[in-house]
Amino acid sequence: MQGTIIPVPWHFAASKNQNFTASARSLWGINVNWRAAMSYDAVEVLRVGRSIGQITPKKRPTGTGYLSTDFDGL
């Protein structure tokens, strides 16, 4: 599976997160594509999961935050 790319239908104009698309357009001067949007979502999931699981750089993650029933990623 390493190196696998899964295309996801996404368009900046249909995005529910217009703050992301506006910030990206302001930063890079272009509309972002699906890869940038999915990368943003993946980092947000990791960020939220880290805060839920109280993971610090010196503590190994247990995954309990991800397993909780109220974890929705964003």
C-alpha positions as CSV (number, residue, x, y, z in Angstrom):
1,M,0.0,0.0,0.0
2,Q,3.0,2.3,0.4
3,G,2.8,5.0,-2.3
4,T,-0.9,4.4,-3.1
5,I,-2.8,7.4,-4.1
6,I,-6.6,7.4,-3.6
7,P,-8.4,10.2,-5.5
8,V,-11.2,11.9,-3.6
9,P,-13.8,14.0,-5.4
10,W,-13.3,17.5,-3.9
11,H,-13.5,21.0,-5.2
12,F,-12.5,24.2,-3.5
13,A,-15.8,25.9,-4.3
14,A,-17.9,23.1,-2.7
15,S,-15.7,22.9,0.4
16,K,-17.5,23.2,3.8
17,N,-14.4,24.9,5.2
18,Q,-14.1,28.1,3.2
19,N,-11.6,29.5,5.8
20,F,-9.2,26.8,4.6
21,T,-9.7,27.5,0.9
22,A,-9.4,31.3,1.5
23,S,-6.3,31.0,3.6
24,A,-4.6,28.7,1.1
25,R,-5.5,31.0,-1.8
26,S,-4.1,34.0,0.1
27,L,-0.9,32.1,1.0
28,W,-0.1,30.5,-2.3
29,G,-2.1,32.6,-4.8
30,I,-4.0,29.7,-6.3
31,N,-7.0,27.5,-5.4
32,V,-5.9,24.3,-3.7
33,N,-6.5,20.8,-5.0
34,W,-7.9,17.7,-3.4
35,R,-4.4,16.6,-2.2
36,A,-3.9,19.7,-0.2
37,A,-7.4,19.5,1.3
38,M,-6.9,15.8,2.3
39,S,-3.5,16.6,3.8
40,Y,-5.1,19.4,5.8
41,D,-7.8,17.0,7.1
42,A,-5.3,14.3,8.0
43,V,-3.2,16.8,10.0
44,E,-6.3,18.0,11.8
45,V,-7.3,14.5,12.7
46,L,-3.8,13.8,14.1
47,R,-3.9,17.2,16.0
48,V,-7.3,16.5,17.6
49,G,-6.4,12.8,18.3
50,R,-3.2,14.0,20.0
51,S,-5.0,16.4,22.3
52,I,-7.7,13.8,23.1
53,G,-5.1,11.1,23.9
54,Q,-2.9,13.6,25.8
55,I,0.0,12.5,23.7
56,T,3.2,14.4,24.4
57,P,6.6,14.0,22.6
58,K,7.9,11.9,25.5
59,K,4.8,9.7,25.8
60,R,4.0,6.9,23.4
61,P,0.5,7.0,22.0
62,T,-1.8,4.3,23.2
63,G,-4.6,5.0,20.7
64,T,-7.2,5.2,23.4
65,G,-8.3,8.6,22.1
66,Y,-8.9,7.3,18.7
67,L,-10.9,4.4,20.1
68,S,-13.4,6.5,22.1
69,T,-16.9,6.5,20.7
70,D,-17.1,10.3,20.6
71,F,-14.0,10.8,18.4
72,D,-15.1,12.2,15.0
73,G,-11.7,13.5,13.8
74,L,-12.6,17.1,13.5
